[in-house]
């Protein structure tokens, strides 16, 4: 560890892009070092982090219950508002039951660490989120990684599995760096053929996708909720809070509640965070026009980037990758854009392959056309100056 000097070298080059300190609320504009910057690096897809009803709900819950739980859900850390939120979530995503945890990361880590045993199987997409990979590491099951959205690769691994053993396929509903969707219809077809189960991480699709823009997620978008065994989601994106949940059948969740270590041995989600997520979910259900607006902004922005010759890959969501395919240039462009008042996230190796480095440009329902056009014009100028666009 003493030889680890990569951050120091990037800092010395003047292009270090991490831990930028925000001095304001998380909105379409933020203040950093006293300067207003357009925020295109947030996961707050519905723009609810500063909504008065969400803030008020958090404040009132803190007044009533205090600031923390001082224990796990298993023992002294279950409140009535935890149970209320679980009922709301289960109903929203179309499952029997739901469990709420303190973070989305611990949901994936906990579920995958205990749900399958020795001589059973976990199959996962190579671009699944890091929390899924951490969960896989804690499992004693046999793990098979299949190529990204490659159904032939998935089927080859399914054929290797003992047909009489449990097989769980785990995928992101929306892949968080590239913005593309899991091929869920084909995955369901293979799962039925090989008698496998499916878990979908809806972290970046809850509040974004769903039939008639309901925001219920990828499973609902494809009309396959009943064919997916477990649905996982987070509160730190569209639901303007912190925490996570997993939803599924009563029997499965009963098992998880009594065996899942990150649930049993972690402190419970705070009252304020619980109430904020619950209020945000209420707003999502009551105001579907927010999802409509998000898609209006998304479709416009993707078209603008494509028309100008940007490489955006197969994205189908408000996550828009702008490929650079060069680590140093990715850092340099991030710095230049920040100086011009545009906050974007660099994604470099090892988060992606060195040949796939990109800027992650993400949208909120509360962005407007003036903000988007300003960003596109300046990004276009910088990409051409750096010879990414010809």
BALO-127851 format. One line per 4 residues: number of its first residue (from 0); for each residue x, y negated, z negated of C-alpha. Coordinates in pm, 1 decimal. Layout:
<pts>
NUM> X,Y,Z ~ ... $
</pts>
This chain:
<pts>
0> 0.0,0.0,0.0 ~ 287.7,-236.6,-67.1 ~ 380.3,-205.3,301.6 ~ 31.2,-303.4,417.9 $
4> 84.9,-645.3,574.4 ~ -163.2,-663.8,863.1 ~ -378.4,-937.5,699.8 ~ -67.0,-1137.9,614.0 $
8> 49.8,-1125.5,976.2 ~ -290.3,-1240.1,1104.3 ~ -292.5,-1522.9,849.0 ~ 58.5,-1625.9,951.5 $
12> -62.4,-1646.4,1311.7 ~ -342.6,-1877.1,1198.0 ~ -622.8,-1656.0,1328.6 ~ -746.0,-1477.5,1013.5 $
16> -1129.1,-1465.7,1043.8 ~ -1245.8,-1304.2,719.2 ~ -1384.2,-1423.2,385.5 ~ -1492.1,-1761.2,522.5 $
20> -1659.0,-1928.4,224.9 ~ -2016.8,-2048.2,283.6 ~ -2131.7,-2338.3,68.3 ~ -2499.7,-2338.1,164.6 $
24> -2796.6,-2109.4,213.6 ~ -2783.5,-1833.2,474.1 ~ -2966.2,-2000.4,762.2 ~ -2917.9,-2075.8,1132.5 $
28> -2677.5,-2346.9,1018.2 ~ -2437.3,-2300.9,727.7 ~ -2180.7,-2524.9,562.8 ~ -1817.4,-2411.7,546.3 $
32> -1548.7,-2645.2,412.5 ~ -1802.8,-2924.9,422.2 ~ -1867.8,-2870.5,793.6 ~ -2194.0,-2755.5,951.6 $
36> -2154.4,-2444.7,1164.9 ~ -2411.6,-2255.8,1373.4 ~ -2455.0,-1907.8,1226.6 ~ -2455.2,-1630.2,1485.1 $
40> -2300.7,-1369.4,1256.1 ~ -2589.1,-1292.7,1020.5 ~ -2803.9,-981.2,983.9 ~ -3099.6,-1183.9,853.8 $
44> -3293.9,-1106.6,1170.0 ~ -3625.3,-1256.0,1055.0 ~ -3467.5,-1561.5,893.2 ~ -3631.6,-1494.1,555.4 $
48> -3339.0,-1545.1,317.3 ~ -3445.9,-1904.1,254.1 ~ -3823.6,-1849.7,269.9 ~ -3999.6,-2022.5,-23.9 $
52> -4216.5,-1718.6,-104.1 ~ -3914.7,-1487.5,-114.4 ~ -3718.0,-1721.0,-341.5 ~ -4016.2,-1780.2,-569.7 $
56> -4082.8,-1406.7,-603.2 ~ -3720.6,-1349.2,-705.9 ~ -3730.6,-1633.6,-958.1 ~ -4056.0,-1518.6,-1118.0 $
60> -3935.3,-1157.7,-1146.4 ~ -3613.7,-1274.9,-1311.0 ~ -3812.2,-1482.8,-1558.3 ~ -4032.1,-1184.6,-1646.4 $
64> -3784.8,-894.1,-1643.6 ~ -3443.5,-1057.7,-1685.2 ~ -3136.9,-1052.5,-1461.6 ~ -3045.4,-682.7,-1469.5 $
68> -3160.9,-336.3,-1564.8 ~ -2871.5,-217.9,-1787.3 ~ -2927.3,140.4,-1677.0 ~ -3017.7,378.5,-1397.1 $
72> -3360.4,453.0,-1258.1 ~ -3324.6,799.9,-1408.0 ~ -3319.6,668.2,-1763.9 ~ -3413.0,314.0,-1868.1 $
76> -3402.2,134.8,-1530.7 ~ -3743.8,189.5,-1371.7 ~ -3986.7,-103.3,-1355.7 ~ -4342.2,-119.0,-1230.8 $
80> -4223.4,-342.0,-944.1 ~ -3980.2,-68.9,-834.7 ~ -4271.0,172.7,-800.3 ~ -4483.7,-87.7,-624.6 $
84> -4209.4,-153.5,-368.7 ~ -4162.6,219.9,-310.7 ~ -4533.8,260.4,-238.9 ~ -4525.8,-33.4,3.1 $
88> -4221.9,101.9,186.9 ~ -4357.9,455.5,217.6 ~ -4682.0,318.4,357.6 ~ -4500.4,81.9,594.2 $
92> -4275.0,343.8,753.2 ~ -4540.7,616.3,750.3 ~ -4401.5,862.4,496.8 ~ -4532.1,1028.7,178.1 $
96> -4287.8,872.4,-63.6 ~ -3986.4,641.8,-90.9 ~ -3692.8,589.8,-327.5 ~ -3531.5,249.7,-383.8 $
100> -3157.5,217.9,-461.7 ~ -2926.1,-71.3,-535.8 ~ -2762.9,-79.1,-190.8 ~ -2819.6,73.2,149.5 $
104> -2464.8,209.9,143.9 ~ -2538.6,421.5,-163.7 ~ -2853.4,558.8,0.5 ~ -2656.6,717.2,284.6 $
108> -2370.3,817.9,59.4 ~ -2605.8,982.2,-189.5 ~ -2848.8,1156.2,45.9 ~ -2580.8,1309.0,264.9 $
112> -2369.4,1406.5,-32.3 ~ -2633.2,1630.5,-186.1 ~ -2904.6,1723.7,61.1 ~ -2727.9,2006.3,242.4 $
116> -2504.6,2269.6,86.5 ~ -2228.8,2509.5,174.5 ~ -2290.7,2711.9,490.7 ~ -2530.7,2440.8,614.5 $
120> -2471.2,2171.3,874.1 ~ -2456.0,1794.3,921.7 ~ -2440.3,1663.0,1277.4 ~ -2361.7,1296.1,1335.3 $
124> -2306.7,1043.6,1612.1 ~ -1947.3,920.6,1634.9 ~ -2066.9,558.3,1604.9 ~ -2276.4,608.7,1292.7 $
128> -2231.5,352.4,1016.8 ~ -1943.3,380.2,769.4 ~ -2188.4,457.8,486.4 ~ -2297.2,770.4,672.0 $
132> -1935.8,874.8,715.9 ~ -1872.3,827.2,342.8 ~ -2173.9,1044.7,266.6 ~ -2041.9,1313.0,498.8 $
136> -1708.8,1313.1,318.2 ~ -1876.5,1402.8,-11.1 ~ -2070.9,1694.7,136.6 ~ -1952.0,2055.9,130.4 $
140> -2150.4,2130.7,445.5 ~ -1996.6,2194.8,786.2 ~ -1981.3,1865.0,978.5 ~ -1999.6,1828.6,1356.4 $
144> -1941.0,1492.3,1524.4 ~ -2102.2,1446.6,1866.2 ~ -2016.6,1186.6,2128.4 ~ -2212.7,864.5,2113.4 $
148> -2567.1,918.7,2242.3 ~ -2440.9,1222.6,2435.3 ~ -2712.5,1485.8,2417.0 ~ -2501.6,1752.1,2588.1 $
152> -2239.5,1705.7,2315.6 ~ -2505.3,1729.9,2043.5 ~ -2650.6,2045.5,2196.1 ~ -2308.9,2211.5,2218.2 $
156> -2267.6,2161.7,1843.4 ~ -2620.8,2278.6,1766.3 ~ -2543.4,2602.8,1949.5 ~ -2247.7,2656.7,1714.5 $
160> -2473.4,2647.2,1407.6 ~ -2622.2,2953.2,1241.1 ~ -2985.9,2943.6,1357.9 ~ -3105.6,3048.4,1011.4 $
164> -2928.8,2768.0,821.3 ~ -3033.2,2407.9,757.3 ~ -2910.7,2162.7,1021.3 ~ -2949.6,1786.3,963.4 $
168> -2888.8,1542.4,1249.4 ~ -2803.9,1191.2,1123.3 ~ -2810.0,884.5,1350.8 ~ -2832.1,508.5,1334.3 $
172> -3158.6,388.5,1484.5 ~ -2975.3,80.5,1612.5 ~ -2597.9,101.8,1627.9 ~ -2474.8,-197.5,1434.1 $
176> -2182.9,-309.6,1651.9 ~ -2310.5,-242.6,2003.4 ~ -2684.7,-301.8,1949.8 ~ -2799.1,2.7,2146.5 $
180> -3066.0,248.7,2031.4 ~ -3031.6,614.7,1939.7 ~ -3178.1,844.3,2204.0 ~ -3440.5,955.2,1956.7 $
184> -3685.1,1124.4,2198.7 ~ -3406.6,1351.6,2325.9 ~ -3276.5,1412.8,1972.9 ~ -3625.5,1517.1,1859.6 $
188> -3651.8,1754.2,2154.6 ~ -3320.6,1919.7,2064.5 ~ -3411.4,1932.5,1695.9 ~ -3728.6,2123.8,1776.7 $
192> -3541.9,2358.5,2009.0 ~ -3278.5,2444.0,1746.1 ~ -3498.1,2407.6,1435.5 ~ -3297.5,2113.1,1299.8 $
196> -3403.4,1820.0,1081.8 ~ -3346.0,1450.0,1150.5 ~ -3247.8,1150.3,938.4 ~ -3257.7,802.1,1095.0 $
200> -3082.9,496.1,951.6 ~ -3320.6,204.9,1022.6 ~ -3093.9,-61.1,867.6 ~ -3078.0,-274.5,1182.4 $
204> -3416.7,-181.2,1327.6 ~ -3650.7,-244.2,1033.8 ~ -3813.2,-581.0,1096.4 ~ -3687.7,-576.8,1455.3 $
208> -3840.2,-282.9,1644.5 ~ -4173.8,-102.9,1634.8 ~ -4485.2,-61.5,1844.2 ~ -4645.2,-397.9,1920.8 $
212> -4352.2,-566.1,1743.0 ~ -4465.1,-448.4,1399.2 ~ -4107.6,-426.3,1272.5 ~ -4156.0,-70.1,1146.9 $
216> -3836.2,46.1,1313.8 ~ -3701.5,277.1,1583.0 ~ -3904.2,580.6,1476.4 ~ -4227.3,385.3,1520.1 $
220> -4094.5,223.3,1838.7 ~ -4069.0,566.7,1999.1 ~ -4384.5,700.0,1829.6 ~ -4179.5,970.5,1656.2 $
224> -4223.3,893.0,1286.4 ~ -4380.6,1234.6,1217.2 ~ -4091.7,1410.6,1391.2 ~ -3825.8,1243.2,1175.4 $
228> -3778.5,1393.9,829.4 ~ -3601.3,1108.6,652.3 ~ -3607.7,736.8,723.1 ~ -3348.5,518.0,555.6 $
232> -3343.3,138.1,546.6 ~ -3181.5,-161.1,380.2 ~ -3304.2,-486.8,228.6 ~ -2996.4,-690.0,323.7 $
236> -3102.0,-750.9,682.7 ~ -3464.5,-834.0,767.2 ~ -3587.0,-808.3,406.7 ~ -3370.2,-1092.5,277.2 $
240> -3239.6,-921.0,-35.5 ~ -2998.1,-646.0,-141.1 ~ -3079.7,-278.3,-182.9 ~ -3189.6,21.7,17.3 $
244> -3441.3,301.6,38.9 ~ -3502.7,646.2,177.9 ~ -3850.3,771.4,268.7 ~ -3976.0,1121.5,341.0 $
248> -4182.3,1411.9,206.1 ~ -4265.9,1433.4,-164.7 ~ -4073.8,1759.1,-205.6 ~ -3751.2,1627.3,-54.0 $
252> -3758.2,1306.2,-253.5 ~ -3835.6,1493.3,-573.2 ~ -3515.4,1690.6,-513.5 ~ -3315.3,1375.0,-438.3 $
256> -3441.4,1195.8,-750.0 ~ -3301.8,1473.8,-969.0 ~ -2977.0,1558.0,-787.7 ~ -2850.5,1244.2,-608.5 $
260> -2555.2,1107.4,-806.5 ~ -2551.6,747.2,-676.3 ~ -2918.4,726.9,-782.2 ~ -2884.6,894.9,-1121.8 $
264> -2554.1,733.9,-1222.1 ~ -2584.9,382.6,-1073.2 ~ -2759.0,88.4,-1235.5 ~ -3101.4,14.5,-1096.1 $
268> -3166.8,-258.9,-838.3 ~ -3225.1,-591.3,-1014.5 ~ -3575.0,-733.8,-1068.7 ~ -3495.6,-1039.6,-857.3 $
272> -3372.2,-835.0,-561.5 ~ -3670.4,-598.2,-588.3 ~ -3925.2,-879.5,-587.0 ~ -3748.0,-1060.2,-301.5 $
276> -3755.7,-748.7,-81.1 ~ -4120.1,-687.8,-167.3 ~ -4214.5,-1046.0,-77.5 ~ -4020.2,-1027.0,249.2 $
280> -4201.2,-705.2,339.1 ~ -4533.4,-878.8,273.4 ~ -4432.9,-1163.4,506.1 ~ -4323.0,-918.9,776.3 $
284> -4663.8,-748.9,764.6 ~ -4859.0,-1075.8,753.1 ~ -4659.6,-1265.7,1016.3 ~ -4583.1,-1041.1,1316.1 $
288> -4520.0,-1356.0,1516.5 ~ -4177.9,-1367.3,1351.3 ~ -4083.4,-1047.2,1532.0 ~ -4231.5,-1187.9,1854.0 $
292> -4012.6,-1498.8,1818.8 ~ -3704.0,-1287.7,1750.6 ~ -3760.4,-1098.6,2074.6 ~ -3827.2,-1418.2,2268.1 $
296> -3486.8,-1547.1,2156.9 ~ -3320.2,-1210.1,2217.1 ~ -3447.6,-1156.1,2569.9 ~ -3355.1,-1511.6,2666.6 $
300> -3003.9,-1485.2,2522.4 ~ -2918.4,-1147.1,2673.6 ~ -3030.9,-1270.4,3017.1 ~ -2820.8,-1586.5,2985.2 $
304> -2508.8,-1391.2,2894.6 ~ -2562.4,-1135.1,3171.1 ~ -2628.4,-1404.7,3432.5 ~ -2294.6,-1565.3,3343.6 $
308> -2108.5,-1236.1,3387.1 ~ -2051.2,-1141.2,3022.6 ~ -2007.5,-774.5,2945.1 ~ -2273.0,-700.1,2682.3 $
312> -2297.0,-323.0,2715.9 ~ -2625.1,-135.0,2666.3 ~ -2762.7,-353.3,2385.4 ~ -3142.1,-359.9,2350.2 $
316> -3159.6,-565.2,2031.8 ~ -3070.3,-902.2,1871.5 ~ -2718.7,-759.5,1824.1 ~ -2531.5,-873.9,2134.0 $
320> -2172.4,-749.8,2177.9 ~ -1949.8,-974.5,2387.9 ~ -1663.9,-748.9,2492.1 ~ -1308.8,-885.6,2491.1 $
324> -1111.8,-556.8,2476.0 ~ -805.6,-713.2,2315.9 ~ -745.0,-744.5,1939.6 ~ -538.0,-1069.2,1935.2 $
328> -767.7,-1242.1,2185.2 ~ -1069.8,-1142.7,1977.2 ~ -919.6,-1317.0,1672.8 ~ -812.7,-1619.0,1879.7 $
332> -1155.3,-1663.6,2036.5 ~ -1325.8,-1630.0,1698.3 ~ -1106.4,-1910.8,1562.6 ~ -1163.9,-2140.6,1861.5 $
336> -1540.2,-2091.1,1846.0 ~ -1540.1,-2163.2,1474.4 ~ -1355.6,-2487.9,1538.2 ~ -1630.3,-2575.5,1786.4 $
340> -1899.3,-2508.3,1528.1 ~ -1998.7,-2149.3,1610.1 ~ -1971.5,-1866.4,1356.3 ~ -1945.1,-1520.2,1515.6 $
344> -1801.4,-1193.8,1386.1 ~ -1492.2,-1032.7,1540.2 ~ -1505.1,-654.4,1567.1 ~ -1163.3,-500.5,1616.9 $
348> -990.5,-166.9,1562.5 ~ -1034.8,49.3,1362.8 ~ -1405.3,-52.8,1348.4 ~ -1405.8,11.0,1723.8 $
352> -1147.4,156.1,1960.6 ~ -874.1,-96.0,2058.6 ~ -1014.7,-98.0,2412.4 ~ -1362.6,-187.4,2283.8 $
356> -1296.5,-496.7,2070.8 ~ -1574.4,-751.9,2081.9 ~ -1745.2,-1049.1,1929.8 ~ -2074.2,-958.6,1762.6 $
360> -2329.4,-1230.3,1839.3 ~ -2651.8,-1179.4,1643.1 ~ -2980.4,-1367.6,1642.4 ~ -3244.1,-1469.5,1391.2 $
364> -3609.2,-1544.5,1456.1 ~ -3541.3,-1896.1,1325.5 ~ -3281.4,-1984.5,1590.1 ~ -3397.0,-2233.3,1852.2 $
368> -3311.5,-2281.7,2218.4 ~ -3087.4,-2583.8,2156.4 ~ -2871.9,-2384.2,1914.5 ~ -2851.3,-2085.0,2146.2 $
372> -2771.5,-2293.9,2454.9 ~ -2498.1,-2481.5,2269.3 ~ -2340.2,-2151.7,2164.9 ~ -2363.9,-1995.2,2509.3 $
376> -2206.0,-2296.9,2680.8 ~ -1912.7,-2305.9,2442.4 ~ -1859.9,-1929.2,2443.0 ~ -1865.5,-1934.9,2824.2 $
380> -1601.6,-2210.2,2828.1 ~ -1373.7,-2029.6,2583.0 ~ -1406.7,-1689.8,2754.8 ~ -1310.8,-1847.0,3087.1 $
384> -1018.0,-2033.1,2933.5 ~ -894.4,-1706.4,2781.8 ~ -950.1,-1528.1,3117.2 ~ -1210.6,-1286.5,2981.4 $
388> -1454.2,-1422.0,3239.6 ~ -1330.2,-1506.1,3588.8 $
</pts>
